Amino acid sequence: MARTAAQLVGGTRITDLVSLGVLMKAVPRTVVDRVLGETGKASVRQRALPAHVVVYYVLCLSLFMHVSCQEVLRCLFEGVHLLLGPGGRVDLAGDSGISQARSRLGEEPVRRLHDEIVGPVAVRETCGAWYRQWHLVSLDGSTLDVPDTEDNLEAFGRPPASRGCAAFPQVRFVSLVECGTHVLFGSRVGPYREAEVTLAETVLLRLRKGMLCLADRGFFGFALWGKASATGAALLWRVKKNLRLPCLQRFEDGSYLSKIYPSEKDRRHDTGGVVVRAIEYRLPGVADTEPLYRLVTTILSPDNAPASELAALYQQRWEIETALDEIKTHLRGAKIVLRSKTPALVRQEFYGFMMTHFAIRGLMHEAALKASVDPDRLSFVHTVRVVRRKLTTQFAFPPSGDESLP
């Protein structure tokens, strides 16, 4: 018996039927529409690529870095073909139309969505997300290559190289990572010439009471330490070996109370200092280690966090290196340059990348909870492949939840 061709609900536009599975679950259409309205970017005219579709298209760019912009759009609309039947078709915008649609959207709505949606997802049952009563997070930064255009070069700059300059301009970004889930949040992007410490001033505002933030010695400074501790979060940061840390009181576990100062003058006069607890340790017998490691923390009592535990805990800081590798190698692709040829679209693409990574990591966390395993035991690469495959085969329903479609 012949099948009846699928029909669209009266008044429903093709673009209303785009379904993105895990991406739409992490970035709900209702939130997208609200942010577009608040930023004045909601589409008024009936366009082939209305603003809400462009948002999800930007997210999809990071899933399909090895194919053309139009092919990414074709993947986005794949589910619609199932609705239209054998004779149906969707007219896809060309590269120029896609670029114009992204430019109309701009960077602000995508950044606003990122800031509102992307955040820690761990619960008490999440393995590796906690140390005693503290929620573990880590701070670090990295860079990404962007297309070699005059606008990008002027806005972001190009790193030096052993022979002249690097091949591509670069953006620098700094993020917090939830150690147990590898979720990157609070991210900020800027020119290559902007220091990580400068970007970190904004990123650290996402810290909250009950968190324990780990950071490497490159971030330590009196001013940044003060801004981070003012959030109410506990801190455990590595410091340089030449930092002067006078011993004010020695504890049985080997740690000691000390003071850090805003300037050498303040140190001489003992003014404006902040009490910290210092931990020094060595790793004998371990290859490629340094002679001495020095940490400072806002946790002043050894009863709350013994020195040996904090020294072992600091290794969790490397969790962010794994998360950054997921972004740069497995999601983007090794040696792949971002697509966007203007600074505004580079920033738009960057925050889309971060939201897509968040969606994938959120899915992995949900699966790990159901299986009662550590999220680290799940394969990020395999998950990305599954999301890519499912994106082009999922059946689409209108955002109203109307399931009257056949």
C-alpha positions as a Python dict, from the first residue, in 0.01 Angstrom:
ca = {
    (1, 'M'): (0, 0, 0),
    (2, 'A'): (132, 341, -99),
    (3, 'R'): (240, 565, 186),
    (4, 'T'): (90, 913, 228),
    (5, 'A'): (350, 1186, 195),
    (6, 'A'): (429, 1368, 518),
    (7, 'Q'): (258, 1703, 545),
    (8, 'L'): (366, 2015, 733),
    (9, 'V'): (140, 2161, 999),
    (10, 'G'): (-47, 2461, 862),
    (11, 'G'): (148, 2782, 905),
    (12, 'T'): (468, 2606, 1006),
    (13, 'R'): (784, 2726, 833),
    (14, 'I'): (1056, 2490, 720),
    (15, 'T'): (1301, 2665, 949),
    (16, 'D'): (1077, 2596, 1250),
    (17, 'L'): (1131, 2225, 1200),
    (18, 'V'): (1504, 2208, 1248),
    (19, 'S'): (1593, 1961, 1523),
    (20, 'L'): (1939, 1939, 1670),
    (21, 'G'): (1898, 1678, 1940),
    (22, 'V'): (2166, 1728, 2201),
    (23, 'L'): (2241, 2085, 2088),
    (24, 'M'): (1881, 2197, 2118),
    (25, 'K'): (1854, 2027, 2458),
    (26, 'A'): (2157, 2218, 2586),
    (27, 'V'): (2057, 2544, 2414),
    (28, 'P'): (1675, 2548, 2422),
    (29, 'R'): (1483, 2730, 2150),
    (30, 'T'): (1287, 2927, 2410),
    (31, 'V'): (1608, 3071, 2554),
    (32, 'V'): (1741, 3146, 2205),
    (33, 'D'): (1423, 3336, 2114),
    (34, 'R'): (1432, 3536, 2439),
    (35, 'V'): (1796, 3638, 2398),
    (36, 'L'): (1738, 3731, 2034),
    (37, 'G'): (1451, 3951, 2145),
    (38, 'E'): (1654, 4112, 2423),
    (39, 'T'): (1939, 4191, 2184),
    (40, 'G'): (1712, 4315, 1905),
    (41, 'K'): (1824, 4038, 1668),
    (42, 'A'): (1499, 3842, 1630),
    (43, 'S'): (1396, 3808, 1264),
    (44, 'V'): (1098, 4017, 1158),
    (45, 'R'): (1092, 3928, 789),
    (46, 'Q'): (1033, 3575, 661),
    (47, 'R'): (1390, 3481, 572),
    (48, 'A'): (1546, 3161, 441),
    (49, 'L'): (1780, 3180, 740),
    (50, 'P'): (1604, 3347, 1035),
    (51, 'A'): (1808, 3441, 1340),
    (52, 'H'): (1725, 3136, 1555),
    (53, 'V'): (1834, 2900, 1277),
    (54, 'V'): (2159, 3093, 1236),
    (55, 'V'): (2229, 3044, 1608),
    (56, 'Y'): (2209, 2666, 1570),
    (57, 'Y'): (2405, 2686, 1246),
    (58, 'V'): (2688, 2857, 1437),
    (59, 'L'): (2684, 2570, 1686),
    (60, 'C'): (2699, 2318, 1402),
    (61, 'L'): (3003, 2486, 1249),
    (62, 'S'): (3219, 2339, 1524),
    (63, 'L'): (3085, 1988, 1461),
    (64, 'F'): (3170, 1988, 1090),
    (65, 'M'): (3496, 2182, 1059),
    (66, 'H'): (3619, 1968, 768),
    (67, 'V'): (3332, 2050, 530),
    (68, 'S'): (3211, 2364, 353),
    (69, 'C'): (2977, 2619, 508),
    (70, 'Q'): (2694, 2516, 275),
    (71, 'E'): (2747, 2149, 360),
    (72, 'V'): (2710, 2234, 730),
    (73, 'L'): (2377, 2400, 646),
    (74, 'R'): (2273, 2090, 451),
    (75, 'C'): (2346, 1876, 757),
    (76, 'L'): (2142, 2116, 968),
    (77, 'F'): (1835, 2075, 744),
    (78, 'E'): (1874, 1702, 686),
    (79, 'G'): (1584, 1612, 915),
    (80, 'V'): (1350, 1840, 719),
    (81, 'H'): (1389, 1624, 409),
    (82, 'L'): (1229, 1338, 601),
    (83, 'L'): (920, 1554, 647),
    (84, 'L'): (893, 1667, 286),
    (85, 'G'): (896, 1323, 129),
    (86, 'P'): (1061, 1204, -196),
    (87, 'G'): (959, 1507, -404),
    (88, 'G'): (1029, 1772, -144),
    (89, 'R'): (1325, 2009, -142),
    (90, 'V'): (1475, 2284, 64),
    (91, 'D'): (1652, 2572, -107),
    (92, 'L'): (1979, 2619, 78),
    (93, 'A'): (2146, 2956, 101),
    (94, 'G'): (2485, 2993, -65),
    (95, 'D'): (2806, 3103, 104),
    (96, 'S'): (2720, 3469, 56),
    (97, 'G'): (2373, 3427, 206),
    (98, 'I'): (2516, 3235, 501),
    (99, 'S'): (2779, 3504, 564),
    (100, 'Q'): (2516, 3778, 550),
    (101, 'A'): (2292, 3587, 792),
    (102, 'R'): (2579, 3542, 1039),
    (103, 'S'): (2667, 3911, 1011),
    (104, 'R'): (2306, 4010, 1081),
    (105, 'L'): (2311, 3795, 1392),
    (106, 'G'): (2643, 3933, 1514),
    (107, 'E'): (2839, 3821, 1818),
    (108, 'E'): (2636, 3959, 2109),
    (109, 'P'): (2344, 3711, 2108),
    (110, 'V'): (2581, 3412, 2089),
    (111, 'R'): (2799, 3549, 2370),
    (112, 'R'): (2490, 3621, 2582),
    (113, 'L'): (2363, 3268, 2525),
    (114, 'H'): (2703, 3128, 2621),
    (115, 'D'): (2719, 3330, 2941),
    (116, 'E'): (2366, 3233, 3042),
    (117, 'I'): (2369, 2864, 2952),
    (118, 'V'): (2724, 2735, 2991),
    (119, 'G'): (2816, 2652, 3350),
    (120, 'P'): (2901, 2368, 3589),
    (121, 'V'): (2680, 2060, 3562),
    (122, 'A'): (2824, 1828, 3829),
    (123, 'V'): (2612, 1701, 4114),
    (124, 'R'): (2725, 1537, 4437),
    (125, 'E'): (2723, 1196, 4269),
    (126, 'T'): (2962, 1308, 3992),
    (127, 'C'): (3293, 1124, 4028),
    (128, 'G'): (3601, 1345, 4042),
    (129, 'A'): (3412, 1673, 4077),
    (130, 'W'): (3470, 1725, 4449),
    (131, 'Y'): (3741, 1747, 4712),
    (132, 'R'): (3582, 1716, 5055),
    (133, 'Q'): (3316, 1991, 5057),
    (134, 'W'): (3464, 2186, 4764),
    (135, 'H'): (3357, 2184, 4400),
    (136, 'L'): (3678, 2154, 4195),
    (137, 'V'): (3748, 2395, 3909),
    (138, 'S'): (4067, 2497, 3730),
    (139, 'L'): (4183, 2807, 3541),
    (140, 'D'): (4390, 2816, 3223),
    (141, 'G'): (4410, 2961, 2873),
    (142, 'S'): (4512, 2879, 2517),
    (143, 'T'): (4507, 3012, 2160),
    (144, 'L'): (4331, 2937, 1830),
    (145, 'D'): (4433, 3016, 1472),
    (146, 'V'): (4200, 3240, 1269),
    (147, 'P'): (4196, 3319, 894),
    (148, 'D'): (4473, 3543, 768),
    (149, 'T'): (4270, 3852, 674),
    (150, 'E'): (4362, 4216, 725),
    (151, 'D'): (4073, 4267, 969),
    (152, 'N'): (4166, 3965, 1180),
    (153, 'L'): (4534, 4059, 1179),
    (154, 'E'): (4458, 4412, 1293),
    (155, 'A'): (4213, 4299, 1562),
    (156, 'F'): (4398, 3997, 1704),
    (157, 'G'): (4762, 4012, 1599),
    (158, 'R'): (5002, 3738, 1498),
    (159, 'P'): (5240, 3551, 1732),
    (160, 'P'): (5613, 3563, 1665),
    (161, 'A'): (5792, 3261, 1523),
    (162, 'S'): (6151, 3145, 1500),
    (163, 'R'): (6163, 3285, 1146),
    (164, 'G'): (5954, 3599, 1130),
    (165, 'C'): (5588, 3553, 1226),
    (166, 'A'): (5341, 3269, 1251),
    (167, 'A'): (5130, 3175, 949),
    (168, 'F'): (4798, 3285, 1099),
    (169, 'P'): (4667, 3548, 1339),
    (170, 'Q'): (4554, 3405, 1671),
    (171, 'V'): (4297, 3471, 1941),
    (172, 'R'): (4375, 3407, 2304),
    (173, 'F'): (4114, 3274, 2544),
    (174, 'V'): (4091, 3188, 2913),
    (175, 'S'): (3839, 2952, 3073),
    (176, 'L'): (3743, 2781, 3393),
    (177, 'V'): (3694, 2405, 3375),
    (178, 'E'): (3484, 2188, 3600),
    (179, 'C'): (3742, 1920, 3681),
    (180, 'G'): (3500, 1631, 3712),
    (181, 'T'): (3318, 1689, 3382),
    (182, 'H'): (3562, 1890, 3165),
    (183, 'V'): (3292, 2153, 3110),
    (184, 'L'): (3458, 2482, 3012),
    (185, 'F'): (3272, 2786, 3143),
    (186, 'G'): (3318, 3157, 3200),
    (187, 'S'): (3530, 3172, 2885),
    (188, 'R'): (3657, 3502, 2744),
    (189, 'V'): (3835, 3559, 2413),
    (190, 'G'): (4060, 3845, 2308),
    (191, 'P'): (4357, 3939, 2089),
    (192, 'Y'): (4671, 3729, 2099),
    (193, 'R'): (4860, 4024, 2244),
    (194, 'E'): (4623, 4042, 2544),
    (195, 'A'): (4769, 3865, 2845),
    (196, 'E'): (4594, 3565, 2998),
    (197, 'V'): (4598, 3743, 3334),
    (198, 'T'): (4395, 4030, 3184),
    (199, 'L'): (4131, 3796, 3041),
    (200, 'A'): (4125, 3603, 3370),
    (201, 'E'): (4000, 3910, 3559),
    (202, 'T'): (3658, 3864, 3395),
    (203, 'V'): (3665, 3484, 3392),
    (204, 'L'): (3725, 3459, 3768),
    (205, 'L'): (3401, 3646, 3836),
    (206, 'R'): (3227, 3313, 3761),
    (207, 'L'): (3375, 3159, 4075),
    (208, 'R'): (3131, 3098, 4360),
    (209, 'K'): (3145, 3015, 4728),
    (210, 'G'): (3194, 2641, 4770),
    (211, 'M'): (3431, 2612, 4474),
    (212, 'L'): (3803, 2538, 4500),
    (213, 'C'): (3994, 2697, 4211),
    (214, 'L'): (4330, 2561, 4095),
    (215, 'A'): (4567, 2771, 3882),
    (216, 'D'): (4924, 2760, 3758),
    (217, 'R'): (5199, 3005, 3860),
    (218, 'G'): (5152, 3224, 3551),
    (219, 'F'): (4826, 3356, 3694),
    (220, 'F'): (4948, 3439, 4041),
    (221, 'G'): (4958, 3804, 4135),
    (222, 'F'): (4838, 3998, 4437),
    (223, 'A'): (4562, 4183, 4252),
    (224, 'L'): (4423, 3878, 4070),
    (225, 'W'): (4444, 3669, 4388),
    (226, 'G'): (4239, 3933, 4567),
    (227, 'K'): (3971, 3943, 4295),
    (228, 'A'): (3944, 3564, 4294),
    (229, 'S'): (3924, 3528, 4672),
    (230, 'A'): (3662, 3807, 4688),
    (231, 'T'): (3419, 3572, 4508),
    (232, 'G'): (3411, 3350, 4817),
    (233, 'A'): (3577, 3058, 4640),
    (234, 'A'): (3875, 2879, 4796),
    (235, 'L'): (4201, 2904, 4600),
    (236, 'L'): (4497, 2670, 4549),
    (237, 'W'): (4747, 2831, 4314),
    (238, 'R'): (5104, 2748, 4231),
    (239, 'V'): (5356, 3033, 4273),
    (240, 'K'): (5702, 3097, 4137),
    (241, 'K'): (5996, 2969, 4335),
    (242, 'N'): (6143, 3318, 4383),
    (243, 'L'): (5831, 3459, 4554),
    (244, 'R'): (5919, 3562, 4907),
    (245, 'L'): (5699, 3376, 5155),
    (246, 'P'): (5805, 3440, 5515),
    (247, 'C'): (5712, 3166, 5762),
    (248, 'L'): (5477, 3306, 6024),
    (249, 'Q'): (5362, 2976, 6175),
    (250, 'R'): (5465, 2620, 6091),
    (251, 'F'): (5210, 2337, 6104),
    (252, 'E'): (5271, 1969, 6178),
    (253, 'D'): (5191, 1872, 5817),
    (254, 'G'): (5482, 2089, 5693),
    (255, 'S'): (5271, 2374, 5559),
    (256, 'Y'): (5301, 2721, 5709),
    (257, 'L'): (5121, 3054, 5729),
    (258, 'S'): (5271, 3338, 5531),
    (259, 'K'): (5179, 3675, 5379),
    (260, 'I'): (5166, 3812, 5028),
    (261, 'Y'): (5184, 4186, 4961),
    (262, 'P'): (5076, 4424, 4683),
    (263, 'S'): (5424, 4580, 4655),
    (264, 'E'): (5778, 4562, 4790),
    (265, 'K'): (5714, 4881, 4988),
    (266, 'D'): (5414, 4719, 5157),
    (267, 'R'): (5630, 4418, 5236),
    (268, 'R'): (5896, 4633, 5403),
    (269, 'H'): (5637, 4813, 5615),
    (270, 'D'): (5411, 4509, 5662),
    (271, 'T'): (5105, 4693, 5526),
    (272, 'G'): (4825, 4564, 5305),
    (273, 'G'): (4936, 4203, 5334),
    (274, 'V'): (4707, 3901, 5301),
    (275, 'V'): (4759, 3583, 5501),
    (276, 'V'): (4794, 3264, 5298),
    (277, 'R'): (4899, 2909, 5372),
    (278, 'A'): (5206, 2786, 5184),
    (279, 'I'): (5281, 2427, 5084),
    (280, 'E'): (5617, 2315, 4949),
    (281, 'Y'): (5690, 1967, 4818),
    (282, 'R'): (5914, 1764, 4590),
    (283, 'L'): (5851, 1466, 4364),
    (284, 'P'): (6162, 1248, 4400),
    (285, 'G'): (6199, 964, 4156),
    (286, 'V'): (5952, 1115, 3908),
    (287, 'A'): (6100, 1200, 3568),
    (288, 'D'): (6097, 1557, 3430),
    (289, 'T'): (5991, 1720, 3756),
    (290, 'E'): (6116, 2045, 3905),
    (291, 'P'): (6328, 2058, 4221),
    (292, 'L'): (6056, 2230, 4426),
    (293, 'Y'): (5685, 2297, 4393),
    (294, 'R'): (5522, 2580, 4589),
    (295, 'L'): (5149, 2629, 4639),
    (296, 'V'): (4952, 2892, 4828),
    (297, 'T'): (4594, 2851, 4942),
    (298, 'T'): (4317, 3041, 5117),
    (299, 'I'): (4241, 2728, 5323),
    (300, 'L'): (4440, 2827, 5631),
    (301, 'S'): (4370, 2529, 5859),
    (302, 'P'): (4546, 2196, 5795),
    (303, 'D'): (4253, 2024, 5963),
    (304, 'N'): (4030, 2128, 5672),
    (305, 'A'): (4280, 2029, 5403),
    (306, 'P'): (4612, 1857, 5488),
    (307, 'A'): (4917, 1960, 5288),
    (308, 'S'): (4969, 1612, 5141),
    (309, 'E'): (4614, 1607, 5007),
    (310, 'L'): (4642, 1953, 4853),
    (311, 'A'): (4974, 1864, 4690),
    (312, 'A'): (4815, 1556, 4535),
    (313, 'L'): (4501, 1753, 4445),
    (314, 'Y'): (4693, 2015, 4250),
    (315, 'Q'): (4753, 1758, 3975),
    (316, 'Q'): (4381, 1793, 3896),
    (317, 'R'): (4473, 2124, 3735),
    (318, 'W'): (4580, 1926, 3431),
    (319, 'E'): (4217, 1833, 3370),
    (320, 'I'): (4183, 2163, 3185),
    (321, 'E'): (4460, 2060, 2947),
    (322, 'T'): (4248, 1762, 2846),
    (323, 'A'): (3943, 1984, 2797),
    (324, 'L'): (4141, 2229, 2583),
    (325, 'D'): (4271, 1940, 2376),
    (326, 'E'): (3911, 1829, 2316),
    (327, 'I'): (3834, 2174, 2177),
    (328, 'K'): (4148, 2217, 1969),
    (329, 'T'): (4215, 1864, 1843),
    (330, 'H'): (3904, 1649, 1853),
    (331, 'L'): (3623, 1902, 1796),
    (332, 'R'): (3796, 2160, 1579),
    (333, 'G'): (4053, 1923, 1431),
    (334, 'A'): (4431, 1936, 1449),
    (335, 'K'): (4583, 2225, 1248),
    (336, 'I'): (4236, 2343, 1140),
    (337, 'V'): (4184, 2720, 1126),
    (338, 'L'): (3855, 2880, 1232),
    (339, 'R'): (3636, 2986, 939),
    (340, 'S'): (3545, 3344, 1019),
    (341, 'K'): (3714, 3624, 826),
    (342, 'T'): (3603, 3918, 1042),
    (343, 'P'): (3668, 3978, 1413),
    (344, 'A'): (3299, 3987, 1510),
    (345, 'L'): (3232, 3653, 1342),
    (346, 'V'): (3549, 3504, 1493),
    (347, 'R'): (3412, 3584, 1839),
    (348, 'Q'): (3070, 3453, 1736),
    (349, 'E'): (3226, 3127, 1618),
    (350, 'F'): (3434, 3096, 1935),
    (351, 'Y'): (3135, 3117, 2169),
    (352, 'G'): (2947, 2875, 1943),
    (353, 'F'): (3239, 2634, 1983),
    (354, 'M'): (3218, 2662, 2359),
    (355, 'M'): (2843, 2597, 2364),
    (356, 'T'): (2879, 2291, 2142),
    (357, 'H'): (3154, 2152, 2365),
    (358, 'F'): (2927, 2218, 2664),
    (359, 'A'): (2641, 2029, 2499),
    (360, 'I'): (2861, 1728, 2428),
    (361, 'R'): (3013, 1725, 2775),
    (362, 'G'): (2666, 1761, 2929),
    (363, 'L'): (2552, 1454, 2737),
    (364, 'M'): (2856, 1260, 2857),
    (365, 'H'): (2792, 1366, 3217),
    (366, 'E'): (2431, 1250, 3193),
    (367, 'A'): (2541, 914, 3052),
    (368, 'A'): (2808, 875, 3322),
    (369, 'L'): (2555, 940, 3598),
    (370, 'K'): (2319, 678, 3460),
    (371, 'A'): (2603, 426, 3442),
    (372, 'S'): (2749, 534, 3779),
    (373, 'V'): (3095, 583, 3627),
    (374, 'D'): (3349, 864, 3614),
    (375, 'P'): (3290, 1088, 3306),
    (376, 'D'): (3663, 1050, 3234),
    (377, 'R'): (3595, 687, 3139),
    (378, 'L'): (3376, 792, 2845),
    (379, 'S'): (3528, 874, 2507),
    (380, 'F'): (3488, 1233, 2392),
    (381, 'V'): (3583, 1139, 2035),
    (382, 'H'): (3320, 864, 2021),
    (383, 'T'): (3056, 1099, 2161),
    (384, 'V'): (3133, 1363, 1898),
    (385, 'R'): (3098, 1101, 1625),
    (386, 'V'): (2762, 989, 1760),
    (387, 'V'): (2634, 1349, 1779),
    (388, 'R'): (2745, 1416, 1422),
    (389, 'R'): (2578, 1100, 1297),
    (390, 'K'): (2254, 1155, 1485),
    (391, 'L'): (2229, 1520, 1382),
    (392, 'T'): (2165, 1425, 1020),
    (393, 'T'): (1914, 1146, 1095),
    (394, 'Q'): (1690, 1286, 1369),
    (395, 'F'): (1324, 1351, 1291),
    (396, 'A'): (1222, 1712, 1340),
    (397, 'F'): (923, 1848, 1533),
    (398, 'P'): (806, 2205, 1572),
    (399, 'P'): (931, 2381, 1886),
    (400, 'S'): (573, 2399, 2016),
    (401, 'G'): (590, 2027, 2082),
    (402, 'D'): (307, 1953, 1835),
    (403, 'E'): (337, 1586, 1753),
    (404, 'S'): (60, 1579, 1496),
    (405, 'L'): (314, 1530, 1222),
    (406, 'P'): (306, 1180, 1073),
}
